[in-house]
Every structure is written in C-alpha cells, then in structure tokens.
Amino acid sequence: MSETDIARVVEVFETSRAGWALVGGHAIGLVTEPRATADFDFIVEGAKLSKVTRELTRVFGELGENDIGAAIQLKAIDVDLDVAHMGFVYETVSVELDRTLMLKLSGLVYPGAEHQFRELLEKLDRGDPISI
C-alpha cells in the first residue's frame, strides 16, 4: 500500500469523524526500529465502523472484508480495523490494574497526566462514554 493510499484511509477516518489510532508493526516502527510488516493495523471507534467501511469501499472499491472476530481484515488494501470498545476492555482488566502504580506512571508522561488519567478511570468506573 502506498503512502498516498494510507493518507486516503486516514482521510476517511477523519471525514467520518471516527476516533482512530495506528497500532501494530507500523506504529512500533515509528517509535523504534521499523518492522517487516505488510498490513496497517488501526483501532477504529466501534460506533463508526460501518460508516468507515462504507466510505473505504466508496474510495477504494471492493475491500475483500474478512471478519476475524477481534478485527476486520480489508485484504484488498492491506488494512486491519480493530474495534475500540474501551468500556469492555476496562471491565475485563480493571480487577488486575494496580491503580496506584498506573497513576504514578501516568504522572511521568507529562505534567497533569496523572490527573487526566484519574478522571479517565473514574469515567470508566461509572460506565460513562469516553472518546479515543
């Protein structure tokens, strides 16, 4: 997939107003040594997934969709879309979180991050919607 094509994929996320994040080998390659990987992996806001796939089909044509449960593979454009359901993820792992340590580590990211992370955890505890 060309750089232009990836820019078009990101443009679809943006015009669809879908929260998204690059993950996987290409994301790791941005912060460490590049890895050999063919596909691009994105987390996409679950509520906007249908809109995003419709728009990607309009832009690129047939996508060769393959639902593998945790993600949708778009074989024709070498893109995997993982669905972001943060509430479910949080419920699954929250009993194992060391909150004190997590808050301490978040404070090392940048000034004020600890407070923002605490607010995020409180929202998740209440079941409030969050955005990515």
The first five atom37 places (N, CA, C, CB, O) and aatype in JSON, in Angstrom:
{
  "aatype": [12, 15, 6, 16, 3, 9, 0, 1, 19, 19, 6, 19, 13, 6, 16, 15, 1, 0, 7, 17, 0, 10, 19, 7, 7, 8, 0, 9, 7, 10, 19, 16, 6, 14, 1, 0, 16, 0, 3, 13, 3, 13, 9, 19, 6, 7, 0, 11, 10, 15, 11, 19, 16, 1, 6, 10, 16, 1, 19, 13, 7, 6, 10, 7, 6, 2, 3, 9, 7, 0, 0, 9, 5, 10, 11, 0, 9, 3, 19, 3, 10, 3, 19, 0, 8, 12, 7, 13, 19, 18, 6, 16, 19, 15, 19, 6, 10, 3, 1, 16, 10, 12, 10, 11, 10, 15, 7, 10, 19, 18, 14, 7, 0, 6, 8, 5, 13, 1, 6, 10, 10, 6, 11, 10, 3, 1, 7, 3, 14, 9, 15, 9],
  "atom_mask": [
    [1, 1, 1, 1, 1],
    [1, 1, 1, 1, 1],
    [1, 1, 1, 1, 1],
    [1, 1, 1, 1, 1],
    [1, 1, 1, 1, 1],
    [1, 1, 1, 1, 1],
    [1, 1, 1, 1, 1],
    [1, 1, 1, 1, 1],
    [1, 1, 1, 1, 1],
    [1, 1, 1, 1, 1],
    [1, 1, 1, 1, 1],
    [1, 1, 1, 1, 1],
    [1, 1, 1, 1, 1],
    [1, 1, 1, 1, 1],
    [1, 1, 1, 1, 1],
    [1, 1, 1, 1, 1],
    [1, 1, 1, 1, 1],
    [1, 1, 1, 1, 1],
    [1, 1, 1, 0, 1],
    [1, 1, 1, 1, 1],
    [1, 1, 1, 1, 1],
    [1, 1, 1, 1, 1],
    [1, 1, 1, 1, 1],
    [1, 1, 1, 0, 1],
    [1, 1, 1, 0, 1],
    [1, 1, 1, 1, 1],
    [1, 1, 1, 1, 1],
    [1, 1, 1, 1, 1],
    [1, 1, 1, 0, 1],
    [1, 1, 1, 1, 1],
    [1, 1, 1, 1, 1],
    [1, 1, 1, 1, 1],
    [1, 1, 1, 1, 1],
    [1, 1, 1, 1, 1],
    [1, 1, 1, 1, 1],
    [1, 1, 1, 1, 1],
    [1, 1, 1, 1, 1],
    [1, 1, 1, 1, 1],
    [1, 1, 1, 1, 1],
    [1, 1, 1, 1, 1],
    [1, 1, 1, 1, 1],
    [1, 1, 1, 1, 1],
    [1, 1, 1, 1, 1],
    [1, 1, 1, 1, 1],
    [1, 1, 1, 1, 1],
    [1, 1, 1, 0, 1],
    [1, 1, 1, 1, 1],
    [1, 1, 1, 1, 1],
    [1, 1, 1, 1, 1],
    [1, 1, 1, 1, 1],
    [1, 1, 1, 1, 1],
    [1, 1, 1, 1, 1],
    [1, 1, 1, 1, 1],
    [1, 1, 1, 1, 1],
    [1, 1, 1, 1, 1],
    [1, 1, 1, 1, 1],
    [1, 1, 1, 1, 1],
    [1, 1, 1, 1, 1],
    [1, 1, 1, 1, 1],
    [1, 1, 1, 1, 1],
    [1, 1, 1, 0, 1],
    [1, 1, 1, 1, 1],
    [1, 1, 1, 1, 1],
    [1, 1, 1, 0, 1],
    [1, 1, 1, 1, 1],
    [1, 1, 1, 1, 1],
    [1, 1, 1, 1, 1],
    [1, 1, 1, 1, 1],
    [1, 1, 1, 0, 1],
    [1, 1, 1, 1, 1],
    [1, 1, 1, 1, 1],
    [1, 1, 1, 1, 1],
    [1, 1, 1, 1, 1],
    [1, 1, 1, 1, 1],
    [1, 1, 1, 1, 1],
    [1, 1, 1, 1, 1],
    [1, 1, 1, 1, 1],
    [1, 1, 1, 1, 1],
    [1, 1, 1, 1, 1],
    [1, 1, 1, 1, 1],
    [1, 1, 1, 1, 1],
    [1, 1, 1, 1, 1],
    [1, 1, 1, 1, 1],
    [1, 1, 1, 1, 1],
    [1, 1, 1, 1, 1],
    [1, 1, 1, 1, 1],
    [1, 1, 1, 0, 1],
    [1, 1, 1, 1, 1],
    [1, 1, 1, 1, 1],
    [1, 1, 1, 1, 1],
    [1, 1, 1, 1, 1],
    [1, 1, 1, 1, 1],
    [1, 1, 1, 1, 1],
    [1, 1, 1, 1, 1],
    [1, 1, 1, 1, 1],
    [1, 1, 1, 1, 1],
    [1, 1, 1, 1, 1],
    [1, 1, 1, 1, 1],
    [1, 1, 1, 1, 1],
    [1, 1, 1, 1, 1],
    [1, 1, 1, 1, 1],
    [1, 1, 1, 1, 1],
    [1, 1, 1, 1, 1],
    [1, 1, 1, 1, 1],
    [1, 1, 1, 1, 1],
    [1, 1, 1, 1, 1],
    [1, 1, 1, 0, 1],
    [1, 1, 1, 1, 1],
    [1, 1, 1, 1, 1],
    [1, 1, 1, 1, 1],
    [1, 1, 1, 1, 1],
    [1, 1, 1, 0, 1],
    [1, 1, 1, 1, 1],
    [1, 1, 1, 1, 1],
    [1, 1, 1, 1, 1],
    [1, 1, 1, 1, 1],
    [1, 1, 1, 1, 1],
    [1, 1, 1, 1, 1],
    [1, 1, 1, 1, 1],
    [1, 1, 1, 1, 1],
    [1, 1, 1, 1, 1],
    [1, 1, 1, 1, 1],
    [1, 1, 1, 1, 1],
    [1, 1, 1, 1, 1],
    [1, 1, 1, 1, 1],
    [1, 1, 1, 1, 1],
    [1, 1, 1, 0, 1],
    [1, 1, 1, 1, 1],
    [1, 1, 1, 1, 1],
    [1, 1, 1, 1, 1],
    [1, 1, 1, 1, 1],
    [1, 1, 1, 1, 1]
  ],
  "atom_positions": [
    [[0.85, -1.17, 0.0], [0.0, 0.0, 0.0], [0.89, 1.23, 0.0], [-0.96, 0.0, 1.22], [1.88, 1.3, 0.73]],
    [[0.54, 2.19, -0.81], [1.36, 3.4, -0.94], [1.07, 4.38, 0.19], [1.12, 4.07, -2.29], [0.05, 4.3, 0.87]],
    [[1.99, 5.31, 0.37], [1.8, 6.36, 1.36], [0.55, 7.18, 1.05], [3.04, 7.27, 1.42], [-0.17, 7.6, 1.95]],
    [[0.3, 7.39, -0.23], [-0.89, 8.13, -0.66], [-2.15, 7.38, -0.26], [-0.87, 8.36, -2.18], [-3.12, 7.99, 0.2]],
    [[-2.15, 6.05, -0.43], [-3.32, 5.25, -0.05], [-3.57, 5.3, 1.45], [-3.13, 3.8, -0.49], [-4.72, 5.41, 1.88]],
    [[-2.51, 5.22, 2.25], [-2.68, 5.3, 3.7], [-3.23, 6.67, 4.09], [-1.34, 5.03, 4.43], [-4.07, 6.77, 4.98]],
    [[-2.75, 7.71, 3.43], [-3.28, 9.05, 3.69], [-4.77, 9.11, 3.36], [-2.51, 10.12, 2.87], [-5.54, 9.78, 4.04]],
    [[-5.18, 8.4, 2.3], [-6.6, 8.35, 1.94], [-7.41, 7.59, 3.0], [-6.79, 7.68, 0.56], [-8.53, 7.98, 3.31]],
    [[-6.84, 6.51, 3.56], [-7.52, 5.77, 4.63], [-7.72, 6.69, 5.83], [-6.69, 4.5, 5.03], [-8.82, 6.76, 6.38]],
    [[-6.67, 7.39, 6.23], [-6.76, 8.3, 7.38], [-7.77, 9.41, 7.09], [-5.37, 8.91, 7.71], [-8.51, 9.82, 7.98]],
    [[-7.8, 9.89, 5.86], [-8.78, 10.92, 5.49], [-10.21, 10.4, 5.67], [-8.56, 11.36, 4.03], [-11.09, 11.14, 6.1]],
    [[-10.44, 9.13, 5.34], [-11.76, 8.54, 5.54], [-12.1, 8.52, 7.03], [-11.82, 7.1, 4.96], [-13.22, 8.86, 7.41]],
    [[-11.14, 8.14, 7.89], [-11.39, 8.17, 9.33], [-11.79, 9.57, 9.77], [-10.13, 7.7, 10.11], [-12.76, 9.76, 10.51]],
    [[-11.04, 10.55, 9.3], [-11.27, 11.93, 9.71], [-12.61, 12.46, 9.2], [-10.14, 12.82, 9.22], [-13.36, 13.08, 9.96]],
    [[-12.92, 12.24, 7.92], [-14.19, 12.75, 7.38], [-15.39, 12.01, 7.97], [-14.21, 12.62, 5.84], [-16.49, 12.54, 8.01]],
    [[-15.16, 10.77, 8.44], [-16.23, 10.02, 9.11], [-16.34, 10.39, 10.58], [-15.97, 8.51, 8.97], [-17.22, 9.91, 11.3]],
    [[-15.44, 11.25, 11.02], [-15.38, 11.68, 12.42], [-15.26, 10.49, 13.37], [-16.62, 12.49, 12.78], [-15.87, 10.46, 14.44]],
    [[-14.46, 9.52, 12.95], [-14.23, 8.31, 13.74], [-12.93, 8.45, 14.52], [-14.2, 7.05, 12.83], [-11.9, 8.84, 13.95]],
    [[-12.96, 8.13, 15.8], [-11.73, 8.06, 16.56], [-10.9, 6.9, 16.03], [0.0, 0.0, 0.0], [-11.44, 5.84, 15.72]],
    [[-9.61, 7.09, 15.93], [-8.76, 6.03, 15.38], [-7.35, 6.17, 15.93], [-8.74, 6.09, 13.83], [-6.95, 7.22, 16.43]],
    [[-6.61, 5.07, 15.84], [-5.19, 5.07, 16.23], [-4.48, 4.02, 15.39], [-5.02, 4.77, 17.77], [-5.01, 2.94, 15.14]],
    [[-3.27, 4.35, 14.97], [-2.41, 3.39, 14.29], [-1.78, 2.51, 15.36], [-1.31, 4.11, 13.41], [-1.24, 3.02, 16.34]],
    [[-1.85, 1.2, 15.18], [-1.26, 0.24, 16.12], [-0.48, -0.8, 15.31], [-2.36, -0.45, 17.01], [-0.42, -0.7, 14.08]],
    [[0.09, -1.76, 15.95], [0.77, -2.83, 15.24], [2.17, -2.47, 14.8], [0.0, 0.0, 0.0], [2.78, -1.54, 15.32]],
    [[2.66, -3.2, 13.82], [4.04, -3.09, 13.38], [4.42, -1.71, 12.88], [0.0, 0.0, 0.0], [5.52, -1.24, 13.17]],
    [[3.54, -1.05, 12.14], [3.87, 0.28, 11.64], [3.94, 1.3, 12.77], [2.86, 0.72, 10.6], [4.77, 2.2, 12.74]],
    [[3.07, 1.17, 13.76], [3.12, 2.08, 14.91], [4.41, 1.87, 15.7], [1.89, 1.87, 15.83], [5.06, 2.83, 16.11]],
    [[4.78, 0.61, 15.9], [6.02, 0.3, 16.61], [7.21, 0.86, 15.84], [6.18, -1.22, 16.81], [8.15, 1.38, 16.44]],
    [[7.17, 0.75, 14.52], [8.25, 1.25, 13.69], [8.43, 2.76, 13.76], [0.0, 0.0, 0.0], [9.5, 3.27, 13.46]],
    [[7.39, 3.47, 14.16], [7.5, 4.92, 14.3], [8.3, 5.32, 15.53], [6.12, 5.54, 14.37], [8.91, 6.39, 15.57]],
    [[8.3, 4.45, 16.55], [8.98, 4.81, 17.81], [10.23, 3.97, 18.07], [8.02, 4.66, 18.96], [11.02, 4.31, 18.96]],
    [[10.42, 2.9, 17.33], [11.62, 2.07, 17.48], [12.14, 1.74, 16.09], [11.31, 0.75, 18.3], [11.99, 2.52, 15.15]],
    [[12.75, 0.6, 15.98], [13.23, 0.14, 14.67], [12.04, -0.34, 13.83], [14.28, -1.01, 14.84], [11.17, -1.04, 14.34]],
    [[12.01, 0.03, 12.56], [10.93, -0.45, 11.69], [10.9, -1.98, 11.64], [11.09, 0.12, 10.28], [11.94, -2.64, 11.66]],
    [[9.69, -2.53, 11.55], [9.5, -3.98, 11.44], [9.03, -4.31, 10.04], [8.48, -4.49, 12.49], [8.42, -3.49, 9.36]],
    [[9.31, -5.53, 9.64], [8.81, -6.0, 8.35], [7.35, -6.41, 8.54], [9.67, -7.19, 7.79], [7.08, -7.41, 9.21]],
    [[6.43, -5.67, 7.97], [5.02, -5.99, 8.05], [4.33, -5.45, 6.81], [4.38, -5.39, 9.35], [4.7, -4.39, 6.3]],
    [[3.36, -6.17, 6.32], [2.69, -5.76, 5.08], [1.45, -4.92, 5.35], [2.32, -6.98, 4.27], [1.17, -3.98, 4.61]],
    [[0.71, -5.27, 6.4], [-0.56, -4.59, 6.6], [-0.45, -3.46, 7.62], [-1.62, -5.58, 7.05], [0.5, -3.39, 8.4]],
    [[-1.43, -2.58, 7.58], [-1.56, -1.49, 8.54], [-2.69, -1.84, 9.48], [-1.81, -0.11, 7.82], [-3.78, -2.2, 9.05]],
    [[-2.43, -1.72, 10.78], [-3.43, -2.04, 11.8], [-3.9, -0.75, 12.46], [-2.87, -3.02, 12.85], [-3.09, 0.06, 12.91]],
    [[-5.22, -0.57, 12.5], [-5.81, 0.6, 13.12], [-6.86, 0.16, 14.14], [-6.44, 1.53, 12.05], [-7.56, -0.83, 13.92]],
    [[-6.96, 0.88, 15.24], [-8.11, 0.78, 16.12], [-9.07, 1.86, 15.65], [-7.73, 0.93, 17.66], [-8.66, 3.01, 15.45]],
    [[-10.33, 1.5, 15.47], [-11.33, 2.45, 15.0], [-12.51, 2.44, 15.96], [-11.79, 2.1, 13.55], [-12.92, 1.39, 16.46]],
    [[-13.05, 3.62, 16.2], [-14.21, 3.77, 17.08], [-15.33, 2.83, 16.62], [-14.71, 5.24, 17.08], [-15.78, 2.89, 15.48]],
    [[-15.77, 1.95, 17.54], [-16.76, 0.93, 17.19], [-18.04, 1.47, 16.61], [0.0, 0.0, 0.0], [-18.59, 0.88, 15.68]],
    [[-18.53, 2.58, 17.14], [-19.8, 3.14, 16.68], [-19.73, 3.66, 15.25], [-20.23, 4.26, 17.59], [-20.76, 3.84, 14.6]],
    [[-18.53, 3.9, 14.75], [-18.37, 4.45, 13.4], [-17.84, 3.42, 12.39], [-17.44, 5.64, 13.45], [-17.58, 3.77, 11.24]],
    [[-17.68, 2.18, 12.82], [-17.06, 1.17, 11.96], [-17.82, 0.97, 10.65], [-16.97, -0.15, 12.7], [-17.2, 0.92, 9.59]],
    [[-19.14, 0.86, 10.71], [-19.91, 0.66, 9.47], [-19.75, 1.83, 8.52], [-21.4, 0.47, 9.8], [-19.57, 1.64, 7.32]],
    [[-19.8, 3.04, 9.05], [-19.63, 4.23, 8.23], [-18.24, 4.24, 7.58], [-19.84, 5.5, 9.07], [-18.1, 4.55, 6.4]],
    [[-17.23, 3.89, 8.37], [-15.86, 3.87, 7.86], [-15.71, 2.84, 6.74], [-14.86, 3.57, 8.99], [-15.14, 3.15, 5.7]],
    [[-16.23, 1.63, 6.94], [-16.07, 0.6, 5.9], [-16.85, 0.97, 4.64], [-16.54, -0.76, 6.43], [-16.38, 0.71, 3.53]],
    [[-18.03, 1.57, 4.79], [-18.78, 2.03, 3.61], [-17.98, 3.07, 2.83], [-20.16, 2.62, 4.02], [-17.88, 3.02, 1.61]],
    [[-17.4, 4.01, 3.57], [-16.64, 5.08, 2.93], [-15.36, 4.55, 2.29], [-16.31, 6.19, 3.94], [-14.98, 5.0, 1.21]],
    [[-14.69, 3.6, 2.95], [-13.49, 2.99, 2.36], [-13.84, 2.24, 1.08], [-12.82, 2.04, 3.36], [-13.07, 2.26, 0.12]],
    [[-15.0, 1.58, 1.07], [-15.45, 0.89, -0.15], [-15.71, 1.89, -1.26], [-16.73, 0.06, 0.14], [-15.37, 1.63, -2.42]],
    [[-16.3, 3.03, -0.93], [-16.54, 4.06, -1.94], [-15.22, 4.57, -2.53], [-17.34, 5.24, -1.34], [-15.11, 4.81, -3.73]],
    [[-14.22, 4.74, -1.66], [-12.93, 5.29, -2.11], [-12.09, 4.27, -2.85], [-12.15, 5.82, -0.92], [-11.48, 4.6, -3.87]],
    [[-12.04, 3.03, -2.35], [-11.12, 2.02, -2.89], [-11.78, 0.92, -3.71], [-10.37, 1.39, -1.76], [-11.09, 0.18, -4.41]],
    [[-13.1, 0.81, -3.66], [-13.76, -0.3, -4.32], [-13.87, -1.5, -3.39], [0.0, 0.0, 0.0], [-13.77, -1.34, -2.17]],
    [[-14.08, -2.67, -3.94], [-14.23, -3.89, -3.14], [-13.03, -4.07, -2.22], [-14.4, -5.12, -4.04], [-11.89, -4.0, -2.66]],
    [[-13.3, -4.3, -0.93], [-12.24, -4.36, 0.08], [-11.8, -5.78, 0.44], [-12.69, -3.67, 1.32], [-10.74, -5.95, 1.04]],
    [[-12.58, -6.78, 0.08], [-12.24, -8.15, 0.48], [-12.31, -8.31, 1.98], [0.0, 0.0, 0.0], [-11.38, -8.83, 2.6]],
    [[-13.43, -7.88, 2.57], [-13.59, -7.91, 4.02], [-13.58, -9.33, 4.56], [-14.88, -7.21, 4.42], [-14.19, -10.23, 3.99]],
    [[-12.87, -9.51, 5.68], [-12.83, -10.79, 6.38], [-12.93, -10.5, 7.87], [-11.52, -11.59, 6.04], [-11.98, -10.0, 8.47]],
    [[-14.08, -10.82, 8.46], [-14.29, -10.59, 9.9], [-13.62, -11.72, 10.67], [-15.82, -10.5, 10.25], [-14.04, -12.87, 10.59]],
    [[-12.57, -11.38, 11.42], [-11.84, -12.4, 12.19], [-12.14, -12.29, 13.68], [-10.32, -12.27, 11.95], [-11.37, -12.77, 14.51]],
    [[-13.27, -11.66, 14.01], [-13.69, -11.55, 15.4], [-13.18, -10.29, 16.07], [0.0, 0.0, 0.0], [-13.95, -9.37, 16.32]],
    [[-11.9, -10.26, 16.35], [-11.33, -9.09, 17.03], [-11.06, -7.95, 16.05], [-10.03, -9.48, 17.73], [-10.83, -6.82, 16.47]],
    [[-11.09, -8.24, 14.77], [-10.79, -7.22, 13.76], [-11.46, -7.58, 12.45], [-9.26, -7.06, 13.57], [-11.93, -8.7, 12.25]],
    [[-11.48, -6.61, 11.57], [-11.94, -6.84, 10.2], [-10.74, -6.61, 9.29], [-13.15, -5.9, 9.82], [-10.17, -5.53, 9.24]],
    [[-10.39, -7.66, 8.57], [-9.3, -7.54, 7.6], [-9.87, -7.0, 6.3], [-8.59, -8.92, 7.36], [-10.88, -7.48, 5.81]],
    [[-9.21, -5.99, 5.76], [-9.56, -5.45, 4.44], [-8.42, -5.83, 3.51], [-9.79, -3.87, 4.48], [-7.49, -5.06, 3.28]],
    [[-8.52, -7.05, 2.99], [-7.41, -7.65, 2.24], [-6.99, -6.86, 1.02], [-7.78, -9.04, 1.83], [-5.81, -6.82, 0.69]],
    [[-7.94, -6.25, 0.33], [-7.61, -5.54, -0.91], [-6.71, -4.33, -0.67], [-8.89, -5.09, -1.59], [-5.98, -3.91, -1.58]],
    [[-6.75, -3.76, 0.54], [-5.93, -2.58, 0.81], [-4.94, -2.81, 1.95], [-6.81, -1.39, 1.13], [-4.34, -1.85, 2.44]],
    [[-4.76, -4.06, 2.39], [-3.81, -4.41, 3.45], [-4.01, -3.6, 4.72], [-2.4, -4.22, 2.96], [-3.05, -3.08, 5.3]],
    [[-5.27, -3.51, 5.17], [-5.61, -2.79, 6.39], [-6.44, -3.7, 7.27], [-6.37, -1.46, 6.07], [-7.35, -4.38, 6.8]],
    [[-6.12, -3.7, 8.58], [-6.95, -4.38, 9.58], [-7.56, -3.31, 10.47], [-6.12, -5.41, 10.41], [-6.87, -2.41, 10.94]],
    [[-8.87, -3.42, 10.7], [-9.57, -2.5, 11.58], [-9.97, -3.23, 12.85], [-10.8, -1.88, 10.88], [-10.85, -4.09, 12.83]],
    [[-9.32, -2.89, 13.96], [-9.7, -3.41, 15.26], [-10.75, -2.46, 15.82], [-8.46, -3.55, 16.23], [-10.67, -1.25, 15.6]],
    [[-11.72, -2.99, 16.53], [-12.8, -2.17, 17.04], [-12.49, -1.73, 18.46], [-14.14, -2.93, 16.98], [-12.1, -2.55, 19.3]],
    [[-12.66, -0.45, 18.72], [-12.39, 0.11, 20.05], [-13.65, 0.06, 20.9], [-11.85, 1.56, 19.94], [-14.58, 0.84, 20.69]],
    [[-13.68, -0.84, 21.84], [-14.74, -0.9, 22.85], [-14.05, -0.79, 24.2], [-15.6, -2.24, 22.73], [-13.9, -1.78, 24.92]],
    [[-13.64, 0.43, 24.53], [-12.82, 0.65, 25.71], [-13.5, 0.22, 27.01], [-12.44, 2.09, 25.8], [-12.85, -0.29, 27.92]],
    [[-14.81, 0.41, 27.09], [-15.52, 0.01, 28.31], [-15.37, -1.49, 28.56], [0.0, 0.0, 0.0], [-15.13, -1.91, 29.69]],
    [[-15.52, -2.29, 27.51], [-15.38, -3.74, 27.65], [-13.96, -4.11, 28.05], [-15.75, -4.44, 26.35], [-13.75, -4.94, 28.94]],
    [[-12.99, -3.49, 27.4], [-11.59, -3.77, 27.74], [-11.33, -3.43, 29.2], [-10.63, -2.98, 26.82], [-10.71, -4.21, 29.92]],
    [[-11.81, -2.28, 29.63], [-11.58, -1.85, 31.01], [-12.23, -2.82, 32.0], [-12.13, -0.44, 31.23], [-11.6, -3.21, 32.98]],
    [[-13.48, -3.21, 31.73], [-14.15, -4.15, 32.63], [-13.39, -5.46, 32.73], [-15.57, -4.41, 32.16], [-13.34, -6.08, 33.79]],
    [[-12.8, -5.87, 31.63], [-12.08, -7.14, 31.59], [-10.8, -7.1, 32.4], [-11.76, -7.51, 30.16], [-10.47, -8.08, 33.08]],
    [[-10.07, -5.99, 32.35], [-8.76, -5.94, 33.0], [-8.73, -5.12, 34.29], [-7.76, -5.38, 32.05], [-7.72, -5.14, 34.99]],
    [[-9.81, -4.41, 34.62], [-9.75, -3.47, 35.74], [-9.45, -4.13, 37.07], [-11.04, -2.72, 35.84], [-8.81, -3.52, 37.93]],
    [[-9.88, -5.37, 37.27], [-9.61, -6.02, 38.55], [-8.12, -6.32, 38.73], [-10.41, -7.32, 38.67], [-7.65, -6.5, 39.85]],
    [[-7.38, -6.35, 37.61], [-5.95, -6.65, 37.68], [-5.09, -5.39, 37.69], [-5.56, -7.52, 36.51], [-3.87, -5.49, 37.83]],
    [[-5.69, -4.21, 37.53], [-4.91, -2.97, 37.48], [-4.41, -2.57, 38.86], [-5.75, -1.85, 36.87], [-5.17, -2.58, 39.83]],
    [[-3.17, -2.22, 38.93], [-2.62, -1.61, 40.13], [-2.79, -0.1, 39.94], [-1.09, -2.02, 40.37], [-1.93, 0.55, 39.35]],
    [[-3.89, 0.44, 40.44], [-4.23, 1.85, 40.18], [-3.15, 2.8, 40.69], [-5.55, 2.19, 40.83], [-2.83, 3.78, 40.02]],
    [[-2.6, 2.51, 41.84], [-1.58, 3.4, 42.4], [-0.39, 3.47, 41.45], [-1.13, 2.91, 43.79], [0.11, 4.56, 41.16]],
    [[0.06, 2.33, 40.98], [1.19, 2.3, 40.05], [0.83, 2.97, 38.73], [1.63, 0.85, 39.81], [1.62, 3.73, 38.18]],
    [[-0.38, 2.67, 38.21], [-0.8, 3.27, 36.94], [-0.84, 4.79, 37.04], [-2.18, 2.73, 36.53], [-0.4, 5.49, 36.12]],
    [[-1.36, 5.32, 38.14], [-1.41, 6.77, 38.31], [-0.01, 7.36, 38.43], [-2.24, 7.12, 39.56], [0.28, 8.42, 37.87]],
    [[0.86, 6.65, 39.16], [2.24, 7.13, 39.3], [2.93, 7.16, 37.93], [3.03, 6.23, 40.28], [3.6, 8.14, 37.61]],
    [[2.77, 6.11, 37.15], [3.39, 6.05, 35.82], [2.81, 7.12, 34.9], [3.2, 4.66, 35.2], [3.55, 7.74, 34.12]],
    [[1.51, 7.34, 34.97], [0.91, 8.35, 34.1], [1.45, 9.74, 34.42], [-0.62, 8.34, 34.23], [1.55, 10.58, 33.53]],
    [[1.81, 9.98, 35.68], [2.39, 11.26, 36.06], [3.75, 11.5, 35.45], [0.0, 0.0, 0.0], [4.22, 12.64, 35.42]],
    [[4.4, 10.46, 34.96], [5.71, 10.61, 34.32], [5.61, 11.01, 32.85], [6.49, 9.31, 34.44], [6.6, 11.41, 32.24]],
    [[4.41, 10.9, 32.28], [4.24, 11.17, 30.86], [4.39, 12.66, 30.57], [2.86, 10.67, 30.39], [5.18, 13.05, 29.71]],
    [[3.64, 13.49, 31.28], [3.73, 14.94, 31.16], [3.0, 15.55, 32.36], [3.1, 15.45, 29.8], [2.18, 14.88, 32.98]],
    [[3.29, 16.8, 32.69], [2.62, 17.43, 33.83], [1.1, 17.44, 33.65], [3.14, 18.87, 34.02], [0.6, 17.89, 32.61]],
    [[0.38, 16.96, 34.62], [-1.07, 16.92, 34.56], [-1.65, 15.61, 34.07], [0.0, 0.0, 0.0], [-2.85, 15.39, 34.17]],
    [[-0.81, 14.72, 33.55], [-1.32, 13.46, 33.01], [-1.94, 12.6, 34.09], [-0.2, 12.69, 32.31], [-2.93, 11.91, 33.85]],
    [[-1.36, 12.62, 35.29], [-1.9, 11.8, 36.39], [-3.35, 12.19, 36.68], [-1.04, 11.96, 37.67], [-4.21, 11.33, 36.87]],
    [[-3.62, 13.48, 36.73], [-4.98, 13.97, 36.98], [-5.93, 13.53, 35.86], [-5.0, 15.52, 37.12], [-7.04, 13.07, 36.13]],
    [[-5.5, 13.67, 34.62], [-6.33, 13.27, 33.48], [-6.59, 11.77, 33.47], [-5.68, 13.7, 32.16], [-7.69, 11.32, 33.16]],
    [[-5.56, 10.99, 33.82], [-5.72, 9.54, 33.85], [-6.69, 9.14, 34.97], [-4.36, 8.85, 34.04], [-7.51, 8.23, 34.78]],
    [[-6.59, 9.8, 36.12], [-7.52, 9.52, 37.22], [-8.95, 9.8, 36.78], [-7.16, 10.37, 38.47], [-9.85, 9.0, 37.06]],
    [[-9.17, 10.93, 36.09], [-10.51, 11.26, 35.59], [-11.0, 10.2, 34.6], [-10.5, 12.64, 34.92], [-12.18, 9.84, 34.62]],
    [[-10.11, 9.7, 33.75], [-10.48, 8.66, 32.8], [-10.91, 7.4, 33.53], [-9.31, 8.35, 31.85], [-11.94, 6.8, 33.2]],
    [[-10.14, 6.99, 34.53], [-10.5, 5.8, 35.31], [-11.85, 5.97, 36.0], [-9.42, 5.49, 36.34], [-12.64, 5.04, 36.06]],
    [[-12.1, 7.15, 36.53], [-13.39, 7.41, 37.19], [-14.55, 7.34, 36.2], [-13.37, 8.8, 37.87], [-15.6, 6.79, 36.52]],
    [[-14.35, 7.87, 34.99], [-15.39, 7.76, 33.96], [-15.67, 6.3, 33.63], [-14.97, 8.52, 32.69], [-16.83, 5.88, 33.53]],
    [[-14.61, 5.53, 33.47], [-14.78, 4.11, 33.16], [-15.48, 3.38, 34.3], [-13.42, 3.46, 32.87], [-16.32, 2.51, 34.07]],
    [[-15.13, 3.73, 35.54], [-15.79, 3.12, 36.69], [-17.3, 3.38, 36.68], [-15.19, 3.65, 38.0], [-18.09, 2.51, 37.02]],
    [[-17.68, 4.58, 36.28], [-19.11, 4.96, 36.23], [-19.81, 4.42, 34.99], [-19.25, 6.48, 36.28], [-21.03, 4.43, 34.93]],
    [[-19.04, 3.96, 34.02], [-19.63, 3.49, 32.76], [-19.95, 4.63, 31.82], [0.0, 0.0, 0.0], [-20.72, 4.46, 30.87]],
    [[-19.36, 5.8, 32.07], [-19.57, 6.94, 31.18], [-18.9, 6.68, 29.84], [-19.03, 8.24, 31.82], [-17.87, 6.0, 29.78]],
    [[-19.46, 7.22, 28.77], [-18.78, 7.07, 27.47], [-17.48, 7.89, 27.45], [-19.71, 7.52, 26.31], [-17.39, 8.95, 28.06]],
    [[-16.51, 7.36, 26.76], [-15.25, 8.09, 26.58], [-14.95, 8.11, 25.1], [-14.09, 7.44, 27.39], [-15.48, 7.3, 24.34]],
    [[-14.1, 9.01, 24.69], [-13.69, 9.04, 23.3], [-12.21, 8.71, 23.21], [-13.98, 10.41, 22.67], [-11.44, 8.94, 24.15]],
    [[-11.84, 8.17, 22.07], [-10.43, 7.84, 21.89], [-9.8, 8.88, 21.0], [-10.25, 6.44, 21.29], [-8.6, 8.8, 20.71]]
  ]
}
